[in-house]
Amino acid sequence: MNITEISIKRPTIIVVIFAVLTFLGIFSYKQLNYELLPNFAMPVINIITIYPGASSEEVENSVSKKIEDAVSTTENIDNVKSFSQESISYVIIEFKPSTNVDDAIQIVQRKINAIQSQLPEGVESPSITKFGISDFPIMNITVSANINSTELYDLIKNRISPELNGIKGVGDIIITGGEEREICVSINSAKLEKHNLSLLQVTQSILTANSDFPTGKIKDTSQQMQIRLSGKYKSLTEIENHVITFQDNNSPILVKDIAKVYDSRKEIQNINRHHGINVIGLQVKKQGDANTVEVSKRTTKKLSQLELLYKNQGLKFNIISDQSIFTLEAADAVMTDLFLAILLVALVMLVFLHSIRNSFIVMIAIPASIVSTFIAMYLLDYSLNMMSLLALSLSVGILVDDSIVVIENIYRHLEKGKDEVTAAINGRNEIGFTALSITLVDVVVFLPMSMAESIVSGVIRQFALVIVVATLISLFVSFTITPLLASRIAKLEQIKNNSFFKIFIDYFEMLLTRFANWLQTILRWTFRHKAITMIATTIIFFSSLSLLTFGFIGTEFIDMGDRGEIIIQMELPKNATLKQTTLAAFQVEQIIQNKPEVSDFSTQIGGTSDMVDISS
């Protein structure tokens, strides 16, 4: 017995199998994460180097160019570009799609280590990171309070940020804008020389004293005591009275003897503005495998708790953008389209097969195939994103192909007078190779797309494999569930005269006949005028290609859809100061504020814009 005969003669086995698949499919669906796009690593490496106090021109000549020259000899590089601004250098390396990014990072790290000594004094060690979809923030938040800017920054850095980092699924919290407190020790060079001290000696003395760490423990037979060295400075006076060293007469040399200590602020590297007002911004990044929607919910709940906790300081959070909202909207839209597609397929089956029973049998194939596909998605560690949901929506038409072919042939055998069981077995066996061919054609079209080595393959791999899996499962369904149901409930149905359904079917058949006659007329004309047909077809083909070639149809990496948001990116010359950039941004803000259609806007000043927009 083949699989179809087993399904019909021993239906319990198939019922149990699909009951288990349905249970596991529902369980798998609930475990799948929601994401806007599939998480994939792009063959791109970022090198960020901090050079405190340096101008953008100095950063470019002393840091960016040296790093760019050092890494440009690395194998499999497609492009190297750098961006320099005050105190910060960005070097972005784009590799060929087949490159192992982790191996490339190690090679780049060795090359940078080799030129570390050639970089100017005061340059911090370059930070090397790879780039992926999860590196984009899922939430952008602005923070305001009834306290001064430095106190607010300190509160966010030392209290708020650790709280948010502790949320399950949060990968990192990036603070933008604000003013961070800094204690300045301004050394008088004449006094330094007078006491025969070096700058390094003073620096090491101050930093060494400003420490806080465990030094061990003391214990006896009855108790144990932890010993900790607590030397953190608590006031400016403590720093001023810190003893650097002793003179020959054993009198101490204090910090205040050679320097002036005062409270200040760190140099501002970036500015965050909301409705033209300077604020502190928070960017929430999720962990690579975390659920975007769940992380957003937990973060929003935590923000409400923090507002209550610090209500005396007037702490307020304003969520500027939340990727989970668009993710859910996109998922809901695709699920709605999926449901509508199933209904339309049911209607088409009804008007063509003229049988509600047979339409019902075909319709069972869709949920049976989709639910089982969720199991494969869970095992492959896929998520519910635009690509996988689009694949499910697109596969609706593919899923019913096998079952339609099988049920139509079973119906033909019923018309010959065979009983339901015999018609189901003979109908499926007779058409089995055809159904297998239909399925394999779909598989060989989409499977190679998942094996391509390119950036695009990282996005469409889930799309292609979901269709392949769903199609293979639909073949199994058409060989088992479809003939099983046909052997039980399929029968020849006679439509009653003068019924609404009869009138509707007759009208549809009339329109279908008219369309077929019109199509025959077109075909007869084309066969009589073969030369004109070939010339017209060729012209249309090359005209279509020219639409893309000459830019009539644009291109982009991923269409992010219409979110009701506009991103304006502005880049000034490399020697522009932060103040000049702020003035330019202010002019743009004035234009935006006068637009009645704008409900909300925020501005980030400082940093490179090249890594912001994935759709470009």
Backbone torsions as a table, in degrees:
resi	resn	phi	psi	omega
1	MET	NA	137.4	174.1
2	ASN	-86.2	-179.6	-173.5
3	ILE	-64.6	-31.6	179.2
4	THR	-69.4	-43.5	179.2
5	GLU	-64.5	-37.7	176.6
6	ILE	-63.6	-41.1	-179.3
7	SER	-62.7	-39.8	-176.7
8	ILE	-79.8	-42.3	-175.5
9	LYS	-85.3	-22.9	177.2
10	ARG	-130.5	68.7	-172.9
11	PRO	-65.1	-23.2	-178.1
12	THR	-59.3	-39.6	-178.7
13	ILE	-60.4	-47.8	-177.7
14	ILE	-68.2	-39.9	178.8
15	VAL	-61.2	-43.6	179.3
16	VAL	-65.0	-42.9	-179.4
17	ILE	-59.7	-47.3	-177.7
18	PHE	-75.3	-24.8	173.6
19	ALA	-66.7	-42.6	177.7
20	VAL	-65.6	-43.7	179.3
21	LEU	-62.1	-38.8	179.2
22	THR	-65.4	-44.4	179.2
23	PHE	-62.3	-47.7	-179.9
24	LEU	-66.5	-34.0	178.8
25	GLY	-65.9	-43.1	177.9
26	ILE	-65.3	-41.6	177.3
27	PHE	-61.3	-44.6	-179.3
28	SER	-64.1	-39.9	179.7
29	TYR	-59.5	-41.5	-178.9
30	LYS	-70.3	-20.7	-179.9
31	GLN	-88.3	-14.1	-176.0
32	LEU	-72.2	140.0	177.4
33	ASN	-81.2	152.7	172.8
34	TYR	-96.3	128.3	175.8
35	GLU	-141.7	155.7	176.7
36	LEU	-72.0	-45.2	-179.7
37	LEU	-134.1	158.5	175.1
38	PRO	-59.9	142.5	178.9
39	ASN	-82.5	117.5	179.0
40	PHE	-144.2	151.6	-179.9
41	ALA	-90.8	129.2	177.5
42	MET	-90.8	148.4	-179.6
43	PRO	-75.6	61.0	-177.7
44	VAL	-133.2	137.2	177.7
45	ILE	-121.6	135.2	176.5
46	ASN	-106.4	134.8	174.1
47	ILE	-120.0	113.7	-178.5
48	ILE	-112.5	126.4	-178.3
49	THR	-127.0	130.4	179.7
50	ILE	-98.5	128.2	176.2
51	TYR	-128.3	87.0	-172.2
52	PRO	-56.6	131.5	173.9
53	GLY	82.2	-5.0	-177.2
54	ALA	-84.6	145.8	176.2
55	SER	-74.1	165.5	-179.0
56	SER	-62.5	-36.4	179.3
57	GLU	-68.3	-40.6	178.6
58	GLU	-66.9	-39.2	177.9
59	VAL	-62.1	-41.8	-178.6
60	GLU	-64.5	-46.3	-175.8
61	ASN	-76.1	-37.3	-172.9
62	SER	-92.7	-22.8	-174.3
63	VAL	-122.0	-60.8	-171.9
64	SER	-59.4	-47.5	-177.0
65	LYS	-65.8	-38.2	-179.9
66	LYS	-66.5	-43.1	178.8
67	ILE	-67.4	-40.7	-179.6
68	GLU	-62.1	-43.2	178.6
69	ASP	-65.2	-36.7	-176.7
70	ALA	-69.1	-40.2	-174.4
71	VAL	-91.0	-11.6	-175.2
72	SER	-66.7	-17.3	179.6
73	THR	-88.5	-0.1	178.9
74	THR	-65.8	142.8	-177.8
75	GLU	-68.9	155.7	174.1
76	ASN	64.8	23.3	178.3
77	ILE	-85.8	132.9	174.8
78	ASP	-92.6	-39.9	-175.9
79	ASN	-160.0	145.1	174.8
80	VAL	-130.0	127.9	177.5
81	LYS	-140.3	154.0	-177.3
82	SER	-132.5	153.6	176.3
83	PHE	-133.8	129.8	-176.9
84	SER	-121.9	135.8	174.3
85	GLN	-141.6	-178.6	-178.0
86	GLU	-57.7	118.6	172.7
87	SER	73.6	-3.3	-175.8
88	ILE	-135.8	136.4	175.2
89	SER	-118.6	131.1	174.7
90	TYR	-115.6	125.2	172.7
91	VAL	-121.9	123.1	-176.1
92	ILE	-114.6	122.7	-178.4
93	ILE	-110.9	123.5	176.9
94	GLU	-105.9	123.3	-178.3
95	PHE	-101.8	168.6	174.6
96	LYS	-67.1	150.3	-173.5
97	PRO	-56.0	-31.8	-176.2
98	SER	-82.5	1.0	-175.4
99	THR	-72.7	137.9	172.3
100	ASN	-80.3	109.5	-172.7
101	VAL	-64.8	-38.1	-179.3
102	ASP	-62.3	-42.1	177.0
103	ASP	-66.6	-37.9	-180.0
104	ALA	-64.8	-36.6	178.9
105	ILE	-61.7	-41.5	179.4
106	GLN	-64.3	-40.7	178.9
107	ILE	-65.2	-45.1	179.7
108	VAL	-63.4	-38.7	179.5
109	GLN	-61.5	-41.3	179.1
110	ARG	-65.1	-39.2	179.7
111	LYS	-67.1	-37.4	178.9
112	ILE	-70.4	-39.6	177.4
113	ASN	-59.8	-32.6	-178.4
114	ALA	-69.1	-26.5	-178.4
115	ILE	-108.3	7.0	-177.1
116	GLN	-56.4	-38.8	-178.2
117	SER	-71.0	-17.7	-179.8
118	GLN	-85.3	-11.7	179.5
119	LEU	-77.5	152.9	-177.6
120	PRO	-60.7	154.8	176.6
121	GLU	-65.7	136.6	-178.9
122	GLY	99.3	-9.3	178.1
123	VAL	-75.9	130.2	178.1
124	GLU	-75.6	158.7	-179.6
125	SER	-61.9	131.1	179.9
126	PRO	-59.7	140.8	178.1
127	SER	-102.2	126.2	-177.3
128	ILE	-112.4	125.5	179.2
129	THR	-137.9	149.4	173.3
130	LYS	-92.0	165.5	-170.4
131	PHE	-119.7	131.3	178.3
132	GLY	-145.0	175.0	-179.1
133	ILE	-60.7	-35.5	-177.7
134	SER	-69.9	-9.4	177.8
135	ASP	-76.6	-13.0	176.7
136	PHE	-79.1	136.0	178.1
137	PRO	-66.2	141.2	177.8
138	ILE	-91.7	-16.2	178.0
139	MET	-142.0	140.2	171.5
140	ASN	-118.9	124.9	-172.2
141	ILE	-129.1	139.7	171.1
142	THR	-107.7	148.8	-175.8
143	VAL	-125.2	135.8	175.2
144	SER	-138.3	158.0	-179.4
145	ALA	-161.4	169.8	-179.7
146	ASN	-91.3	35.1	178.4
147	ILE	-128.5	165.5	-177.0
148	ASN	-69.8	165.9	-170.3
149	SER	-62.8	-38.9	-179.0
150	THR	-70.5	-38.5	176.6
151	GLU	-65.0	-38.9	178.9
152	LEU	-65.7	-42.5	178.9
153	TYR	-62.3	-43.3	178.8
154	ASP	-62.4	-40.6	178.7
155	LEU	-63.3	-43.4	-178.9
156	ILE	-67.7	-44.7	-176.1
157	LYS	-67.5	-42.2	-172.4
158	ASN	-97.9	-17.6	-177.4
159	ARG	-120.9	-54.6	-173.6
160	ILE	-69.9	-50.3	-177.4
161	SER	-58.8	-46.1	176.3
162	PRO	-60.5	-35.7	178.2
163	GLU	-64.0	-44.4	-179.4
164	LEU	-70.8	-35.2	177.5
165	ASN	-64.5	-24.8	-179.6
166	GLY	-79.6	-6.8	179.4
167	ILE	-70.4	136.7	180.0
168	LYS	-60.4	125.3	178.5
169	GLY	96.8	-13.9	178.8
170	VAL	-78.9	127.9	-179.0
171	GLY	-92.7	-39.5	-177.6
172	ASP	-162.3	152.2	175.2
173	ILE	-120.4	120.3	179.9
174	ILE	-104.2	126.1	178.1
175	ILE	-97.4	127.9	178.2
176	THR	-123.2	144.7	179.6
177	GLY	75.6	-171.9	179.0
178	GLY	84.8	172.5	179.7
179	GLU	-124.4	119.8	-178.2
180	GLU	-95.3	135.6	-179.4
181	ARG	-66.7	144.3	178.7
182	GLU	-145.7	131.9	176.3
183	ILE	-92.8	120.6	-177.7
184	CYS	-100.8	134.7	173.5
185	VAL	-115.1	102.3	-177.4
186	SER	-93.0	108.5	-173.0
187	ILE	-89.7	133.9	176.0
188	ASN	-85.6	114.3	-174.6
189	SER	-63.0	-33.7	179.8
190	ALA	-66.2	-44.9	178.8
191	LYS	-67.5	-33.5	178.1
192	LEU	-63.0	-44.0	179.1
193	GLU	-68.9	-35.8	-179.5
194	LYS	-60.9	-39.6	-179.1
195	HIS	-91.1	7.4	175.5
196	ASN	58.2	46.8	179.7
197	LEU	-116.5	154.1	175.4
198	SER	-105.2	158.6	178.7
199	LEU	-62.4	-40.1	179.9
200	LEU	-63.2	-39.5	-179.8
201	GLN	-62.7	-43.3	179.2
202	VAL	-65.9	-44.3	-178.2
203	THR	-61.5	-48.0	-178.7
204	GLN	-64.0	-37.7	-179.9
205	SER	-63.6	-44.1	-179.1
206	ILE	-67.9	-45.2	-177.9
207	LEU	-67.4	-38.3	-179.9
208	THR	-64.8	-38.1	-179.7
209	ALA	-71.9	-26.2	-177.8
210	ASN	-89.6	65.6	-176.0
211	SER	-133.5	156.8	-178.7
212	ASP	-150.5	105.6	-177.7
213	PHE	-157.6	155.8	179.2
214	PRO	-71.6	140.9	-178.9
215	THR	-112.9	-5.6	179.2
216	GLY	141.1	-158.0	-179.2
217	LYS	-151.3	154.1	176.5
218	ILE	-117.4	132.7	-180.0
219	LYS	-145.3	152.5	172.4
220	ASP	-132.0	-162.6	-175.7
221	THR	-70.3	-21.3	-173.6
222	SER	-110.4	-22.5	-176.8
223	GLN	-153.7	168.1	179.9
224	GLN	-137.5	136.6	-177.8
225	MET	-128.9	128.9	176.3
226	GLN	-81.2	137.0	179.0
227	ILE	-111.0	129.0	-178.7
228	ARG	-133.5	135.4	176.0
229	LEU	-88.1	109.8	-178.3
230	SER	-111.1	98.1	-176.0
231	GLY	-122.9	15.4	-179.5
232	LYS	-63.6	136.7	177.6
233	TYR	-68.0	137.5	-179.5
234	LYS	-110.8	-11.7	-179.7
235	SER	-157.1	165.9	177.1
236	LEU	-65.3	-33.1	-179.5
237	THR	-61.8	-38.9	179.4
238	GLU	-62.8	-38.6	179.0
239	ILE	-68.1	-43.3	-179.8
240	GLU	-61.2	-36.2	-176.6
241	ASN	-91.9	7.1	178.6
242	HIS	-68.9	134.7	-179.2
243	VAL	-86.6	119.7	179.0
244	ILE	-81.5	-49.4	178.8
245	THR	-162.8	-175.2	179.4
246	PHE	-119.5	145.5	176.1
247	GLN	-78.8	177.6	-179.0
248	ASP	-62.1	-29.9	179.0
249	ASN	-88.9	15.4	177.9
250	ASN	68.2	13.2	175.0
251	SER	-84.9	137.8	-174.9
252	PRO	-75.1	149.2	171.5
253	ILE	-105.0	113.1	-177.7
254	LEU	-92.7	162.6	178.5
255	VAL	-60.2	-40.7	-177.2
256	LYS	-68.9	-13.1	177.7
257	ASP	-74.4	-24.5	-175.5
258	ILE	-124.1	-6.2	-174.2
259	ALA	-148.2	162.8	174.7
260	LYS	-108.8	127.4	-178.9
261	VAL	-107.3	128.1	180.0
262	TYR	-148.8	157.7	180.0
263	ASP	-81.7	133.0	-178.1
264	SER	-145.7	-167.8	177.8
265	ARG	-129.2	147.1	177.2
266	LYS	-66.6	153.7	177.6
267	GLU	-62.3	131.4	-177.0
268	ILE	-74.6	125.7	179.6
269	GLN	-100.6	-28.6	179.0
270	ASN	-149.1	157.4	-177.1
271	ILE	-127.7	136.8	177.3
272	ASN	-117.8	128.0	-176.7
273	ARG	-128.9	144.2	176.2
274	HIS	-130.8	118.8	-174.5
275	HIS	54.7	37.3	176.7
276	GLY	80.5	4.8	-179.1
277	ILE	-111.5	132.5	179.2
278	ASN	-64.3	127.8	178.9
279	VAL	-138.4	172.9	172.9
280	ILE	-100.5	133.0	-179.2
281	GLY	-107.0	149.7	175.5
282	LEU	-123.8	130.2	173.9
283	GLN	-111.3	123.2	-177.7
284	VAL	-100.2	120.5	175.6
285	LYS	-109.3	139.2	-179.2
286	LYS	-95.1	161.3	172.4
287	GLN	-69.1	154.2	-172.2
288	GLY	-54.6	-38.6	-175.4
289	ASP	-101.6	11.2	-176.6
290	ALA	-82.5	156.1	178.6
291	ASN	-83.2	117.5	-176.6
292	THR	-56.9	-44.8	-177.0
293	VAL	-66.1	-44.2	-178.9
294	GLU	-67.0	-41.4	178.5
295	VAL	-62.2	-41.1	178.8
296	SER	-64.0	-42.1	179.1
297	LYS	-62.9	-45.5	-179.1
298	ARG	-64.8	-40.0	-179.7
299	THR	-65.1	-44.7	179.4
300	THR	-61.2	-41.3	178.5
301	LYS	-64.7	-40.7	179.8
302	LYS	-66.2	-38.0	179.1
303	LEU	-61.6	-40.1	178.2
304	SER	-64.0	-40.6	178.3
305	GLN	-65.1	-39.7	-179.8
306	LEU	-68.6	-35.1	176.7
307	GLU	-62.2	-39.3	177.6
308	LEU	-69.8	-38.7	-177.7
309	LEU	-65.4	-36.8	-177.1
310	TYR	-113.7	35.8	-179.3
311	LYS	-65.9	-26.1	177.6
312	ASN	-65.3	-29.3	177.2
313	GLN	-87.9	-0.8	-179.9
314	GLY	67.8	32.1	-176.5
315	LEU	-68.3	128.3	179.9
316	LYS	-134.4	135.6	176.1
317	PHE	-111.7	138.0	177.4
318	ASN	-126.6	115.0	-179.1
319	ILE	-80.1	109.3	-178.1
320	ILE	-76.2	-45.8	179.2
321	SER	-144.0	144.8	-178.7
322	ASP	-139.3	108.7	-176.0
323	GLN	-63.7	-26.0	-177.3
324	SER	-64.9	-30.4	-179.7
325	ILE	-63.7	-49.7	179.9
326	PHE	-68.0	-34.0	178.2
327	THR	-61.4	-47.0	178.7
328	LEU	-66.2	-40.3	178.4
329	GLU	-62.1	-42.7	178.9
330	ALA	-65.0	-42.6	179.8
331	ALA	-65.5	-43.1	179.1
332	ASP	-63.6	-39.6	179.9
333	ALA	-63.6	-43.2	-180.0
334	VAL	-67.8	-40.0	178.5
335	MET	-64.4	-37.8	176.3
336	THR	-64.3	-44.7	177.2
337	ASP	-61.3	-37.6	179.2
338	LEU	-63.4	-43.7	179.5
339	PHE	-65.5	-42.8	178.2
340	LEU	-64.6	-37.0	178.8
341	ALA	-62.7	-41.0	178.5
342	ILE	-63.2	-42.3	179.2
343	LEU	-64.4	-40.9	180.0
344	LEU	-67.3	-38.9	176.6
345	VAL	-61.9	-41.6	178.5
346	ALA	-61.1	-41.6	-180.0
347	LEU	-65.4	-43.6	179.7
348	VAL	-63.3	-42.7	178.0
349	MET	-61.5	-36.8	-177.8
350	LEU	-66.4	-45.9	-175.9
351	VAL	-75.0	-22.3	-180.0
352	PHE	-92.9	-38.4	-179.2
353	LEU	-87.6	-16.6	178.3
354	HIS	60.0	28.7	-177.4
355	SER	-148.7	123.0	177.7
356	ILE	-67.5	-37.6	-179.5
357	ARG	-62.0	-47.9	-178.8
358	ASN	-67.3	-35.3	175.8
359	SER	-63.8	-39.7	178.4
360	PHE	-62.2	-41.3	179.8
361	ILE	-61.7	-44.4	179.2
362	VAL	-64.9	-38.1	-177.8
363	MET	-65.6	-29.0	178.4
364	ILE	-63.4	-29.0	-177.8
365	ALA	-63.5	-31.6	-175.5
366	ILE	-69.0	-58.9	179.4
367	PRO	-63.5	-34.1	178.9
368	ALA	-61.9	-39.1	-179.3
369	SER	-75.6	-42.6	-176.4
370	ILE	-67.3	-45.0	-179.4
371	VAL	-60.5	-41.4	179.1
372	SER	-68.3	-29.5	178.6
373	THR	-64.4	-31.6	178.9
374	PHE	-60.1	-31.0	178.6
375	ILE	-63.5	-46.7	179.2
376	ALA	-63.2	-39.9	178.7
377	MET	-61.8	-39.8	179.2
378	TYR	-67.3	-43.5	-179.4
379	LEU	-67.1	-32.0	178.9
380	LEU	-85.2	2.0	-179.9
381	ASP	61.5	39.5	176.2
382	TYR	-88.2	171.5	-179.7
383	SER	-129.1	169.3	173.5
384	LEU	-86.9	98.8	-179.3
385	ASN	-131.4	-179.2	-176.3
386	MET	-58.3	-37.7	-175.6
387	MET	-75.4	-45.9	-179.0
388	SER	-69.0	-38.2	178.1
389	LEU	-69.5	-36.4	176.1
390	LEU	-63.8	-38.3	177.9
391	ALA	-62.7	-43.3	178.4
392	LEU	-63.2	-41.0	179.8
393	SER	-65.2	-43.9	-179.6
394	LEU	-67.2	-33.0	-174.6
395	SER	-74.9	-9.2	-179.4
396	VAL	-56.3	-47.4	178.9
397	GLY	-65.6	-34.7	-179.9
398	ILE	-71.2	-36.8	-174.3
399	LEU	-63.4	-32.9	-176.0
400	VAL	-88.3	-8.0	-177.7
401	ASP	-56.9	-52.6	-177.3
402	ASP	-61.5	-45.7	-178.0
403	SER	-66.6	-35.7	178.4
404	ILE	-63.5	-45.6	-179.5
405	VAL	-61.5	-43.6	-178.5
406	VAL	-67.1	-49.2	-175.6
407	ILE	-67.2	-33.7	178.8
408	GLU	-66.1	-39.2	179.8
409	ASN	-72.5	-35.6	175.0
410	ILE	-62.2	-41.7	179.4
411	TYR	-61.3	-37.8	178.3
412	ARG	-64.5	-39.1	177.9
413	HIS	-69.7	-33.1	175.3
414	LEU	-64.2	-37.3	179.0
415	GLU	-66.0	-22.4	177.3
416	LYS	-80.5	-3.7	177.2
417	GLY	98.2	5.6	179.3
418	LYS	-75.2	155.0	176.5
419	ASP	-74.7	168.1	-172.6
420	GLU	-60.4	-44.2	-177.1
421	VAL	-65.8	-48.0	-179.6
422	THR	-64.0	-42.0	179.4
423	ALA	-63.1	-39.1	-179.6
424	ALA	-66.0	-44.2	-178.7
425	ILE	-69.0	-49.6	-178.2
426	ASN	-66.6	-39.1	-179.0
427	GLY	-64.4	-42.2	179.5
428	ARG	-72.0	-43.8	-178.9
429	ASN	-62.8	-37.1	-177.7
430	GLU	-68.9	-32.4	-174.3
431	ILE	-106.8	4.2	-174.4
432	GLY	-57.5	-44.8	-178.6
433	PHE	-65.4	-37.5	178.3
434	THR	-63.5	-45.0	178.6
435	ALA	-62.4	-40.4	178.5
436	LEU	-63.5	-40.0	179.7
437	SER	-64.8	-42.2	178.9
438	ILE	-59.2	-44.0	-178.1
439	THR	-66.8	-46.0	-177.3
440	LEU	-65.5	-31.3	176.2
441	VAL	-62.2	-44.8	177.9
442	ASP	-63.6	-39.2	-178.1
443	VAL	-65.5	-46.0	-176.8
444	VAL	-70.8	-17.6	175.6
445	VAL	-77.4	-45.5	-172.2
446	PHE	-92.2	-28.0	-177.1
447	LEU	-61.1	-44.9	178.8
448	PRO	-60.8	-26.7	179.2
449	MET	-63.8	-31.8	-179.2
450	SER	-79.5	-13.1	-176.8
451	MET	-100.5	-5.1	-178.2
452	ALA	-65.8	144.6	178.4
453	GLU	-101.0	87.4	179.5
454	SER	-159.9	169.4	177.1
455	ILE	-63.0	-38.2	-178.5
456	VAL	-62.3	-37.0	-178.6
457	SER	-62.0	-29.4	177.3
458	GLY	-63.7	-29.0	179.9
459	VAL	-85.8	-42.8	-172.2
460	ILE	-92.6	-3.1	-178.6
461	ARG	-59.4	-45.9	178.7
462	GLN	-63.8	-40.4	178.5
463	PHE	-57.1	-49.2	-175.6
464	ALA	-68.4	-46.3	-176.0
465	LEU	-70.1	-33.1	176.7
466	VAL	-63.3	-42.2	177.6
467	ILE	-64.3	-42.3	-179.8
468	VAL	-61.4	-48.0	-178.8
469	VAL	-63.8	-46.5	-179.2
470	ALA	-61.9	-38.0	-180.0
471	THR	-66.7	-43.8	178.3
472	LEU	-63.9	-39.2	178.1
473	ILE	-66.7	-37.6	179.2
474	SER	-63.7	-32.2	175.6
475	LEU	-64.2	-44.3	177.9
476	PHE	-61.8	-40.2	178.9
477	VAL	-63.7	-42.9	-178.0
478	SER	-68.2	-21.8	178.6
479	PHE	-90.9	-10.5	-174.9
480	THR	-125.4	-71.5	-175.0
481	ILE	-63.6	-45.3	-176.1
482	THR	-60.6	-52.3	177.6
483	PRO	-66.7	-30.7	178.1
484	LEU	-62.5	-49.1	179.2
485	LEU	-66.3	-37.3	179.4
486	ALA	-63.2	-37.2	179.6
487	SER	-70.5	-15.9	-177.3
488	ARG	-103.6	-40.3	-171.6
489	ILE	-123.4	-9.2	-178.6
490	ALA	-72.5	141.8	174.6
491	LYS	-163.7	162.4	176.9
492	LEU	-74.0	127.2	-177.9
493	GLU	-111.7	132.6	176.0
494	GLN	-101.2	121.9	-179.4
495	ILE	-79.0	129.6	-178.7
496	LYS	-68.3	138.4	177.1
497	ASN	-65.7	147.8	177.9
498	ASN	67.0	5.9	174.8
499	SER	-79.2	158.8	179.9
500	PHE	-60.7	-40.6	-179.0
501	PHE	-64.1	-39.5	179.3
502	LYS	-64.2	-44.5	179.7
503	ILE	-62.6	-42.7	-179.7
504	PHE	-63.9	-44.2	-179.1
505	ILE	-65.1	-42.2	179.4
506	ASP	-62.6	-40.9	179.1
507	TYR	-65.0	-41.8	178.3
508	PHE	-63.5	-42.4	178.9
509	GLU	-63.1	-36.1	178.6
510	MET	-64.2	-46.1	178.9
511	LEU	-64.2	-38.4	179.9
512	LEU	-65.5	-38.2	178.3
513	THR	-66.1	-42.4	177.5
514	ARG	-60.5	-42.9	179.8
515	PHE	-64.1	-42.2	179.6
516	ALA	-63.5	-40.6	178.8
517	ASN	-65.4	-41.4	178.3
518	TRP	-63.4	-39.9	180.0
519	LEU	-66.6	-37.3	177.7
520	GLN	-63.8	-38.5	178.5
521	THR	-63.0	-43.5	178.4
522	ILE	-62.6	-43.4	-178.0
523	LEU	-65.5	-40.7	178.7
524	ARG	-61.7	-40.9	-179.4
525	TRP	-65.0	-42.4	-178.9
526	THR	-65.6	-35.2	179.1
527	PHE	-71.5	-27.5	178.1
528	ARG	-81.2	-23.1	-178.3
529	HIS	-124.6	64.2	-174.7
530	LYS	-64.3	-40.4	-177.6
531	ALA	-64.3	-46.0	179.4
532	ILE	-62.6	-40.4	-179.7
533	THR	-62.6	-45.2	-178.9
534	MET	-66.2	-41.2	180.0
535	ILE	-65.2	-45.5	180.0
536	ALA	-63.0	-40.6	179.2
537	THR	-64.2	-42.7	179.3
538	THR	-63.3	-43.2	179.7
539	ILE	-62.4	-44.5	180.0
540	ILE	-63.8	-39.1	-178.7
541	PHE	-63.5	-50.1	-177.4
542	PHE	-73.2	-28.3	175.5
543	SER	-66.0	-37.4	177.9
544	SER	-64.9	-42.2	178.5
545	LEU	-63.8	-35.9	-178.3
546	SER	-66.9	-26.0	178.0
547	LEU	-59.5	-37.1	178.2
548	LEU	-82.1	-40.7	-176.6
549	THR	-62.9	-41.8	-175.9
550	PHE	-95.8	12.7	171.1
551	GLY	82.9	11.2	177.3
552	PHE	-68.9	-29.2	174.0
553	ILE	-112.1	119.6	-177.1
554	GLY	-74.9	168.1	177.8
555	THR	-129.5	146.9	174.5
556	GLU	-155.8	158.8	-176.0
557	PHE	-64.8	-54.1	178.8
558	ILE	-140.4	132.1	175.0
559	ASP	-79.8	111.0	-176.7
560	MET	-81.2	-2.4	178.6
561	GLY	77.5	179.2	-179.3
562	ASP	-98.4	104.9	179.8
563	ARG	-96.2	-0.6	-173.5
564	GLY	76.6	20.8	-179.6
565	GLU	-125.0	146.0	175.8
566	ILE	-126.6	130.3	177.1
567	ILE	-105.6	120.9	177.2
568	ILE	-107.1	119.0	179.9
569	GLN	-108.8	131.2	-177.3
570	MET	-133.2	128.1	-179.5
571	GLU	-123.8	122.9	178.6
572	LEU	-91.5	167.3	175.8
573	PRO	-54.9	154.1	-173.1
574	LYS	-63.1	-24.0	-179.3
575	ASN	-90.3	6.7	179.2
576	ALA	-72.7	140.2	179.0
577	THR	-85.6	167.8	178.2
578	LEU	-62.9	-34.9	179.1
579	LYS	-65.0	-42.8	178.5
580	GLN	-64.2	-40.2	178.0
581	THR	-64.4	-39.5	179.0
582	THR	-63.6	-41.3	178.5
583	LEU	-63.8	-39.7	178.4
584	ALA	-66.1	-41.8	178.4
585	ALA	-65.2	-35.0	179.0
586	PHE	-61.8	-39.7	178.8
587	GLN	-63.3	-39.2	177.7
588	VAL	-66.5	-41.2	179.1
589	GLU	-59.9	-39.0	179.5
590	GLN	-62.4	-37.9	178.0
591	ILE	-67.6	-43.4	-178.0
592	ILE	-65.1	-40.5	-178.0
593	GLN	-61.4	-28.0	-177.5
594	ASN	-85.1	0.9	178.9
595	LYS	-92.9	116.0	-177.8
596	PRO	-65.6	-21.1	-178.9
597	GLU	-74.8	-16.9	-176.6
598	VAL	-83.0	122.1	179.3
599	SER	-97.1	-26.4	-177.0
600	ASP	-159.9	144.9	175.4
601	PHE	-155.4	151.3	177.5
602	SER	-139.4	158.9	-175.8
603	THR	-132.0	135.9	173.0
604	GLN	-119.7	123.0	-176.9
605	ILE	-116.0	128.0	-177.7
606	GLY	104.9	138.3	-178.6
607	GLY	102.8	168.2	-179.4
608	THR	-93.8	141.0	-179.2
609	SER	-91.1	-5.0	-171.8
610	ASP	-68.3	-25.0	-175.9
611	MET	-99.0	12.1	-171.3
612	VAL	-89.4	-43.2	-168.1
613	ASP	-106.3	109.3	-177.9
614	ILE	-74.4	-21.1	-175.9
615	SER	-81.7	-9.5	-177.2
616	SER	-78.4	NA	NA
